[in-house]
Amino acid sequence: GESVGLHLPTLSVQEGDNSIINCAYSNSASDYFIWYKQESGKGPQFIIDIRSNMDKRQGQRVTVLLNKTVKHLSLQIAATQPGDSAVYFCALVGGAQKLVFGQGTRLTINP
Amino acid sequence: DAGVIQSPRHEVTEMGQEVTLRCKPISGHNSLFWYRQTMMRGLELLIYFNNNVPIDDSGMPEDRFSAKMPNASFSTLKIQPSEPRDSAVYFCASSGQAYEQYFGPGTRLTVT
């Protein structure tokens, strides 16, 4: 079956620095990947997605990189702000419309 | 759009009681998902519906859990009888034609 893992459960960065959150997956058949952000007391919120026919996609201050060779996904956040503090989940399509979520990385922004 | 609506936001109940969680998906979305989130197990998919029909309930922990979707704008997740180990945050999410799922604010359930 599918599984999604995160390299680090927590990550602390200084405000203004760039953050990189990593994710590894096992299902090479997955063709769609999503990053979600979950703030305390709220539900996960969509950040950015990428299809398997791409290796990079950029949004506002965020970039997702996909390396299908090593089955690795990363989320880069530029110039982190206090509002970026949250838990970040990677997810992949595991079959039909099901999403398989990783355990999450808690990002803390230090002033 | 109001987004996915869940009620109640918080529920505290005693072991053995019946608990009903409610969800209103985003209008026009044809898929609805129920998740459970705990520190130990993370975000787990319990069941999902497509066009009001249950498609996959393999994540439902046991017979004490049941879910229904009587129409396109309403779904319930019921736990009967509830147990302390059911304490978690329960999320409902909906999606349209794309894979992206929109999550509700969740219901924090505490069973004492």
HADDOCK unambig.tbl for C-alpha pairs under 7 A between the chains (distance, minus, plus):
assign (segid A and resid 42 and name CA) (segid B and resid 105 and name CA) 5.09 0.50 0.50
assign (segid A and resid 42 and name CA) (segid B and resid 106 and name CA) 6.97 0.50 0.50
assign (segid A and resid 43 and name CA) (segid B and resid 103 and name CA) 5.56 0.50 0.50
assign (segid A and resid 43 and name CA) (segid B and resid 104 and name CA) 5.75 0.50 0.50
assign (segid A and resid 43 and name CA) (segid B and resid 105 and name CA) 4.75 0.50 0.50
assign (segid A and resid 43 and name CA) (segid B and resid 106 and name CA) 6.12 0.50 0.50
assign (segid A and resid 44 and name CA) (segid B and resid 103 and name CA) 6.05 0.50 0.50
assign (segid A and resid 45 and name CA) (segid B and resid 103 and name CA) 6.83 0.50 0.50
assign (segid A and resid 97 and name CA) (segid B and resid 99 and name CA) 6.07 0.50 0.50
assign (segid A and resid 101 and name CA) (segid B and resid 43 and name CA) 6.68 0.50 0.50
assign (segid A and resid 103 and name CA) (segid B and resid 42 and name CA) 5.59 0.50 0.50
